[in-house]
Amino acid sequence: MTKTELRQLYKQKRKTLSSEAIENGSLDISNQLLKLPIWNASFYHLFLSITEHKEINTDYILNILSGKDKNIIISKSDFESIKMTHYLLMDNTIIKKNKWNIPEPVDGIEIDTAKIEVVFVPLLAFDKQGHRIGYGKGFYDTFLSECAPETVKIGLSLFEAEDLIEGVFESDVALDYCVTPDHVYSFSTNTGASSSSSS
């Protein structure tokens, strides 16, 4: 299926999710993340959930990162430039929703993209080659292309992988992993192959 077809399909699938399914799935995903070899890094970029879009609840991941005393980076989106500015999340950080219901920091200590070592990536759908579909605005495509090559990119999905997303651009940045409630998908960017492990 094409990006447009899958985007519509997964928006509809999201609408069918109950609050309980989202919470249970989000907790399972956070537990699956503990299996990954990513916990020696210092700077982790995390998105704050848009509850109106029935996204995974990232509070569980936030708690893991806080418990491990990691630097947590969150972003503010500029819809004119389609760029994100990154800030260090601190105890006194004030979070407000913008007009698109995205929770964002009001201000804070700005962090350069080059410092970010691990990125947890929101998505609507992904395939077994590690390609993702977002909401179509391009914020994460731009952000991930600016990250260092060694930055670990981890998709988070309440649904399992599609076999293939049609119409992927060469400029699209593939994921290194995608984590669902039941599987950890690991992608080899050199071969396009993927493997998954069950919980």
Backbone bond lengths (Angstrom), bond angles and torsions (degrees), N, CA, C in turn:
res aa  C-N    CA-C-N  psi(-1)  N-CA   C-N-CA  omega(-1)  CA-C   N-CA-C  phi
1 M - - - 1.465 - - 1.526 110.48 -
2 T 1.310 115.96 154.59 1.459 120.46 -179.83 1.531 110.75 -80.09
3 K 1.328 115.12 168.25 1.460 120.10 178.11 1.530 110.90 -57.35
4 T 1.333 116.01 -45.76 1.473 120.48 -177.51 1.527 111.00 -62.43
5 E 1.325 116.66 -44.56 1.477 120.83 179.77 1.526 110.77 -63.47
6 L 1.326 116.27 -44.60 1.469 119.74 -178.75 1.528 111.55 -68.68
7 R 1.321 116.33 -36.13 1.466 119.55 178.64 1.530 110.02 -60.33
8 Q 1.328 116.37 -45.48 1.466 120.22 178.99 1.527 111.66 -65.72
9 L 1.335 115.97 -42.60 1.462 120.99 -179.10 1.522 111.20 -60.13
10 Y 1.338 116.21 -47.02 1.467 119.07 -174.72 1.525 112.57 -77.53
11 K 1.311 117.42 -23.75 1.469 118.76 171.06 1.525 109.45 -64.94
12 Q 1.324 116.26 -39.76 1.469 120.32 177.67 1.525 110.89 -68.36
13 K 1.328 116.93 -41.77 1.473 120.51 179.32 1.532 110.49 -62.17
14 R 1.328 116.14 -38.68 1.468 120.49 177.81 1.532 110.78 -58.87
15 K 1.343 115.61 -41.17 1.468 120.37 -175.90 1.521 112.30 -61.98
16 T 1.331 116.86 -24.36 1.471 120.66 -177.61 1.530 112.17 -83.88
17 L 1.333 117.58 -9.75 1.463 120.50 -176.52 1.527 111.44 -74.02
18 S 1.313 115.84 133.74 1.469 120.20 174.87 1.528 108.90 -82.53
19 S 1.314 115.77 162.01 1.471 120.41 176.75 1.522 110.74 -59.17
20 E 1.333 115.70 -38.46 1.465 120.35 -179.58 1.534 110.86 -65.04
21 A 1.341 116.36 -41.60 1.470 120.42 179.65 1.526 110.63 -64.09
22 I 1.324 116.53 -39.41 1.469 120.18 179.25 1.524 110.29 -65.68
23 E 1.328 116.90 -45.26 1.470 119.83 -178.67 1.525 111.48 -65.60
24 N 1.324 116.84 -45.45 1.470 120.27 179.64 1.527 111.18 -63.69
25 G 1.333 115.84 -43.51 1.459 119.94 179.27 1.521 112.05 -64.78
26 S 1.327 115.92 -39.51 1.469 120.74 179.90 1.525 111.14 -64.81
27 L 1.312 116.42 -40.16 1.470 120.61 178.22 1.527 110.25 -66.31
28 D 1.338 116.44 -42.07 1.474 120.22 178.63 1.535 110.83 -62.82
29 I 1.326 116.67 -40.89 1.471 120.43 179.21 1.525 110.15 -62.89
30 S 1.322 117.11 -43.46 1.470 119.99 -179.28 1.532 110.64 -63.07
31 N 1.321 117.05 -36.02 1.471 120.31 177.02 1.536 111.44 -69.67
32 Q 1.338 116.06 -38.01 1.469 119.75 176.84 1.531 111.33 -62.87
33 L 1.329 116.22 -35.43 1.467 120.23 -178.68 1.526 112.19 -61.12
34 L 1.312 116.46 -27.67 1.466 120.46 -178.83 1.531 112.04 -65.14
35 K 1.352 116.47 -17.62 1.468 120.68 179.06 1.529 112.60 -78.57
36 L 1.337 116.78 -17.50 1.456 120.04 -173.13 1.533 111.82 -80.20
37 P 1.337 117.08 149.43 1.472 121.37 -179.96 1.526 111.59 -84.92
38 I 1.333 116.42 59.86 1.471 120.41 -172.34 1.526 112.73 -122.62
39 W 1.337 117.35 3.16 1.464 118.86 -164.73 1.523 114.19 -92.89
40 N 1.331 117.14 7.80 1.460 119.90 175.65 1.530 112.30 -93.03
41 A 1.325 117.09 -4.55 1.467 121.30 -179.67 1.537 110.61 -76.33
42 S 1.328 115.39 171.42 1.469 120.58 -179.67 1.527 113.37 -113.28
43 F 1.358 117.36 -35.25 1.460 121.42 -173.98 1.531 110.70 -114.21
44 Y 1.321 115.51 116.08 1.467 122.96 -176.39 1.524 109.36 -120.07
45 H 1.324 116.03 127.45 1.466 120.97 177.82 1.531 108.93 -95.95
46 L 1.326 115.64 127.53 1.472 121.09 -177.55 1.517 109.55 -130.69
47 F 1.335 116.39 137.51 1.468 119.63 173.80 1.526 109.44 -87.66
48 L 1.310 115.92 146.89 1.463 121.75 175.23 1.524 107.87 -93.70
49 S 1.307 117.50 133.25 1.460 123.06 -168.12 1.529 112.91 -65.63
50 I 1.341 114.55 138.56 1.460 121.55 169.11 1.530 105.77 -92.30
51 T 1.315 116.06 98.81 1.475 119.26 -174.88 1.527 111.61 -63.54
52 E 1.336 116.80 -30.54 1.473 120.31 179.76 1.529 111.86 -64.74
53 H 1.348 116.89 -23.19 1.468 121.19 178.50 1.531 112.14 -96.77
54 K 1.328 115.74 6.19 1.465 121.73 -179.67 1.531 111.82 55.18
55 E 1.326 115.14 45.31 1.463 120.55 176.12 1.521 109.99 -77.07
56 I 1.328 114.93 162.10 1.456 120.51 171.70 1.525 109.08 -53.70
57 N 1.325 116.23 141.39 1.467 121.49 176.79 1.534 108.05 -81.35
58 T 1.338 115.76 109.20 1.463 119.81 -176.61 1.533 113.05 -85.29
59 D 1.321 117.67 3.70 1.478 119.70 178.40 1.530 111.26 -59.01
60 Y 1.333 116.49 -34.62 1.468 119.79 -179.51 1.531 111.02 -64.89
61 I 1.338 116.20 -40.34 1.466 120.51 177.94 1.527 109.61 -68.68
62 L 1.320 115.39 -38.95 1.470 120.81 176.67 1.524 110.66 -56.67
63 N 1.318 115.63 -42.60 1.466 120.37 179.19 1.528 111.96 -65.15
64 I 1.348 116.85 -40.01 1.465 120.40 177.51 1.526 110.34 -62.27
65 L 1.328 116.13 -47.50 1.461 120.76 -178.89 1.526 111.39 -62.69
66 S 1.323 116.03 -41.59 1.470 120.21 178.67 1.522 110.38 -64.38
67 G 1.343 116.05 -42.25 1.459 120.80 -179.65 1.520 112.77 -64.55
68 K 1.344 115.50 -28.68 1.470 120.06 178.42 1.533 111.24 -92.24
69 D 1.325 116.23 4.80 1.472 122.93 176.49 1.535 111.36 59.31
70 K 1.336 116.26 44.33 1.459 121.44 179.25 1.534 110.46 -92.16
71 N 1.331 115.52 158.80 1.464 121.04 171.96 1.526 108.10 -80.80
72 I 1.322 116.64 120.34 1.462 122.03 -177.10 1.524 108.59 -104.80
73 I 1.323 115.87 126.09 1.454 122.17 -177.91 1.527 109.05 -109.99
74 I 1.333 116.49 130.48 1.464 121.73 174.78 1.528 108.21 -124.84
75 S 1.318 117.11 165.77 1.461 119.53 -170.02 1.521 113.61 -128.16
76 K 1.327 112.86 160.61 1.460 122.51 172.04 1.528 106.57 -119.91
77 S 1.337 116.43 134.93 1.461 121.59 -174.90 1.523 111.43 -100.44
78 D 1.327 115.32 136.40 1.467 122.05 174.24 1.523 107.46 -108.28
79 F 1.337 116.75 110.18 1.457 120.65 -173.64 1.528 113.35 -77.22
80 E 1.316 117.43 -7.07 1.470 119.40 174.76 1.525 110.71 -85.29
81 S 1.316 116.32 -45.96 1.470 119.89 -178.24 1.531 112.60 -90.98
82 I 1.355 116.82 -11.30 1.479 123.05 -173.82 1.534 109.81 55.64
83 K 1.316 114.75 41.97 1.468 121.27 177.89 1.527 108.81 -121.97
84 M 1.317 115.72 155.36 1.451 121.33 175.96 1.526 109.17 -115.64
85 T 1.328 115.35 139.76 1.462 121.79 172.88 1.518 107.19 -105.18
86 H 1.326 116.54 135.30 1.461 121.33 -170.97 1.528 111.27 -106.65
87 Y 1.325 115.13 137.25 1.459 121.34 -176.97 1.524 110.76 -130.74
88 L 1.328 114.80 147.80 1.457 120.91 174.89 1.528 109.19 -74.74
89 L 1.332 116.71 126.35 1.466 121.07 177.58 1.523 108.96 -79.08
90 M 1.325 115.84 122.36 1.459 121.75 -179.33 1.522 109.94 -125.31
91 D 1.326 116.24 170.18 1.468 120.53 -178.60 1.524 111.93 -58.90
92 N 1.331 116.51 -31.68 1.468 119.32 -176.28 1.528 113.18 -99.14
93 T 1.344 117.06 10.10 1.466 120.17 178.74 1.530 110.01 -66.89
94 I 1.321 115.71 128.57 1.473 120.92 177.35 1.531 108.14 -93.29
95 I 1.343 115.78 125.32 1.465 122.25 -179.66 1.531 108.81 -107.59
96 K 1.328 115.89 129.78 1.467 120.99 175.23 1.530 108.92 -133.18
97 K 1.337 115.74 148.71 1.462 119.72 175.93 1.530 108.93 -82.38
98 N 1.354 115.33 136.37 1.459 118.13 173.84 1.534 109.07 -83.31
99 K 1.318 117.17 -174.11 1.480 118.89 -173.71 1.526 112.83 -70.87
100 W 1.338 116.89 -9.90 1.472 120.93 174.83 1.531 110.97 -99.51
101 N 1.327 116.09 12.90 1.475 123.72 178.88 1.522 113.69 67.40
102 I 1.331 117.14 20.68 1.464 120.75 175.68 1.526 108.76 -86.92
103 P 1.342 118.57 119.93 1.473 120.00 176.51 1.528 109.93 -68.93
104 E 1.329 116.12 128.05 1.461 120.79 -176.01 1.525 111.22 -138.07
105 P 1.345 116.75 154.25 1.454 119.52 173.29 1.536 110.17 -72.59
106 V 1.316 116.93 141.40 1.464 120.07 176.93 1.527 109.89 -68.92
107 D 1.326 116.41 -43.52 1.464 122.38 175.54 1.524 107.80 -164.35
108 G 1.323 116.74 -168.51 1.458 119.08 178.70 1.513 112.16 149.17
109 I 1.328 115.28 -162.02 1.460 121.78 179.87 1.528 108.40 -85.27
110 E 1.331 116.15 116.90 1.458 120.34 -177.04 1.533 110.24 -77.06
111 I 1.323 115.66 139.68 1.465 122.82 -178.38 1.526 109.37 -117.10
112 D 1.320 116.34 131.39 1.462 120.94 179.06 1.528 110.32 -70.47
113 T 1.329 115.97 141.00 1.467 121.39 -179.76 1.521 112.19 -54.93
114 A 1.316 116.98 -34.20 1.463 121.24 -177.55 1.525 112.88 -62.35
115 K 1.320 117.72 -21.98 1.466 121.00 -179.29 1.528 113.07 -80.48
116 I 1.324 116.59 -19.41 1.465 120.79 -173.32 1.533 110.06 -74.89
117 E 1.330 115.67 125.16 1.471 121.04 -174.98 1.527 113.84 -102.22
118 V 1.337 116.49 -30.12 1.462 121.77 -179.54 1.531 107.89 -135.20
119 V 1.332 116.38 133.43 1.466 121.54 177.45 1.523 109.09 -122.29
120 F 1.325 116.43 123.89 1.461 121.74 170.90 1.529 107.03 -90.14
121 V 1.332 116.21 121.14 1.464 121.22 -166.74 1.539 110.63 -108.83
122 P 1.333 117.08 126.72 1.470 119.38 174.49 1.529 109.72 -76.36
123 L 1.308 116.42 154.52 1.467 119.71 178.11 1.522 110.09 -162.16
124 L 1.321 114.75 163.63 1.461 121.18 172.53 1.521 110.80 -95.63
125 A 1.343 116.15 -39.63 1.468 121.36 -179.24 1.525 108.47 -153.84
126 F 1.338 115.48 161.65 1.464 120.78 176.86 1.523 108.51 -149.79
127 D 1.339 115.57 164.02 1.470 118.24 179.11 1.524 111.00 -120.97
128 K 1.319 115.42 178.02 1.464 121.50 -173.46 1.530 112.93 -74.70
129 Q 1.326 116.48 -2.26 1.466 121.02 174.51 1.533 111.54 -97.31
130 G 1.324 116.59 -4.03 1.459 120.12 179.21 1.511 114.91 92.56
131 H 1.332 116.92 11.22 1.465 119.76 176.58 1.524 109.80 -87.91
132 R 1.323 116.05 146.94 1.461 121.13 -176.14 1.513 110.74 -123.86
133 I 1.338 113.88 158.50 1.464 121.39 171.24 1.520 107.33 -121.39
134 G 1.327 115.12 125.26 1.461 120.47 174.72 1.515 110.22 -102.52
135 Y 1.318 115.50 -153.92 1.469 119.53 -178.09 1.527 112.47 -81.06
136 G 1.339 116.92 -7.51 1.454 119.64 174.48 1.514 115.33 99.77
137 K 1.334 117.93 -1.37 1.464 120.47 -179.34 1.525 111.89 -78.80
138 G 1.332 116.87 -31.30 1.458 120.40 176.70 1.514 115.46 96.66
139 F 1.334 118.20 6.58 1.465 120.12 -179.27 1.532 111.79 -58.83
140 Y 1.328 116.27 -49.39 1.469 119.08 -176.54 1.521 112.16 -74.54
141 D 1.334 117.96 -29.85 1.462 119.83 174.96 1.528 109.52 -60.42
142 T 1.327 116.01 -45.07 1.464 120.49 179.08 1.523 110.91 -66.25
143 F 1.330 116.37 -47.73 1.466 121.86 -178.07 1.524 111.26 -60.00
144 L 1.330 117.69 -49.73 1.467 121.03 -176.46 1.524 111.77 -65.68
145 S 1.326 116.87 -31.64 1.464 119.79 178.15 1.522 111.67 -69.80
146 E 1.341 116.40 -21.23 1.466 121.01 179.79 1.527 112.47 -90.27
147 C 1.325 117.25 -12.45 1.466 120.96 -179.35 1.518 110.44 -73.09
148 A 1.323 115.87 157.81 1.460 120.85 175.73 1.533 109.26 -62.78
149 P 1.338 117.67 149.63 1.473 120.62 -178.36 1.531 112.90 -56.22
150 E 1.333 116.76 -32.16 1.462 120.23 -177.03 1.530 113.45 -84.03
151 T 1.328 117.94 -4.15 1.470 120.54 177.43 1.523 109.68 -60.55
152 V 1.325 116.71 131.01 1.468 121.50 -178.13 1.531 108.80 -86.39
153 K 1.329 115.75 124.96 1.460 122.18 -175.69 1.533 109.14 -110.93
154 I 1.334 115.85 117.86 1.465 121.28 -172.83 1.525 110.10 -122.34
155 G 1.325 116.36 112.35 1.453 120.67 175.23 1.522 110.81 -77.46
156 L 1.315 115.91 149.97 1.466 122.18 178.16 1.523 107.98 -125.19
157 S 1.322 116.92 123.67 1.463 120.44 -174.45 1.523 111.59 -141.84
158 L 1.312 115.91 136.07 1.459 121.09 174.57 1.530 111.52 -80.73
159 F 1.350 116.25 -8.74 1.466 121.76 179.65 1.524 110.12 -118.29
160 E 1.344 115.86 160.01 1.462 120.85 -179.15 1.532 111.25 -81.36
161 A 1.334 115.98 174.41 1.468 122.23 -173.68 1.522 112.63 -72.69
162 E 1.331 115.40 144.95 1.457 122.56 164.97 1.532 107.80 -80.02
163 D 1.327 116.85 156.05 1.464 119.28 178.35 1.524 111.08 -65.79
164 L 1.330 116.16 -44.57 1.462 120.01 -175.44 1.523 110.71 -158.03
165 I 1.322 115.74 132.08 1.456 121.31 171.06 1.527 107.30 -94.36
166 E 1.333 116.42 123.10 1.466 120.11 179.32 1.524 110.23 -82.55
167 G 1.335 115.44 148.15 1.456 119.86 174.52 1.514 114.67 80.70
168 V 1.331 116.63 27.91 1.462 119.94 177.29 1.529 108.99 -73.29
169 F 1.319 116.89 134.77 1.464 121.12 178.62 1.527 110.08 -84.67
170 E 1.331 115.56 152.46 1.455 119.74 177.92 1.523 111.37 -63.41
171 S 1.342 115.70 -26.94 1.470 120.43 -178.81 1.530 112.70 -79.88
172 D 1.341 117.39 -11.70 1.467 120.30 179.51 1.530 109.63 -65.33
173 V 1.324 115.82 131.76 1.466 120.97 -178.91 1.525 109.09 -88.55
174 A 1.325 116.62 121.01 1.467 120.86 -178.35 1.526 110.83 -78.55
175 L 1.327 115.16 157.83 1.457 122.46 176.78 1.532 110.24 -80.93
176 D 1.324 115.58 156.70 1.464 120.53 170.35 1.531 110.91 -89.27
177 Y 1.319 115.04 -35.39 1.467 122.12 177.58 1.527 108.50 -141.48
178 C 1.321 115.52 157.51 1.462 120.37 162.73 1.527 107.17 -137.27
179 V 1.317 115.20 134.86 1.462 120.80 -174.63 1.524 108.97 -117.36
180 T 1.325 115.27 128.72 1.467 122.79 176.19 1.536 107.35 -118.10
181 P 1.337 117.88 174.46 1.474 118.25 178.16 1.524 113.72 -58.71
182 D 1.337 117.74 -26.98 1.467 120.96 -174.16 1.520 115.60 -112.73
183 H 1.335 117.39 -14.44 1.469 119.50 -174.30 1.525 112.10 -141.89
184 V 1.327 113.57 153.31 1.461 122.01 166.04 1.529 106.55 -113.29
185 Y 1.327 116.77 114.66 1.461 121.78 177.21 1.526 108.26 -94.61
186 S 1.327 115.58 128.99 1.463 121.01 178.30 1.528 107.66 -116.05
187 F 1.321 117.02 125.45 1.457 121.34 -174.99 1.522 110.65 -108.48
188 S 1.318 115.68 135.70 1.459 120.86 172.76 1.514 107.87 -97.05
189 T 1.326 116.63 109.73 1.464 119.78 -176.61 1.526 111.66 -69.65
190 N 1.328 117.15 -17.15 1.459 119.84 179.63 1.532 112.49 -77.46
191 T 1.331 116.37 -35.08 1.457 119.63 -174.16 1.524 112.71 -112.07
192 G 1.337 116.42 -14.52 1.461 119.50 -175.56 1.505 112.68 78.27
193 A 1.344 116.51 2.94 1.460 120.04 -179.46 1.512 110.62 -81.24
194 S 1.301 115.74 160.34 1.474 119.03 176.93 1.512 109.20 -138.72
195 S 1.300 115.65 156.72 1.451 121.18 172.85 1.500 107.57 -136.58
196 S 1.302 117.30 157.12 1.463 118.93 178.53 1.508 108.37 -140.15
197 S 1.327 113.97 151.30 1.463 119.54 176.35 1.510 108.70 -125.83
198 S 1.307 116.27 142.22 1.458 120.37 179.99 1.511 110.39 -85.91
199 S 1.333 113.65 163.47 1.475 118.23 177.53 1.503 109.35 -75.16
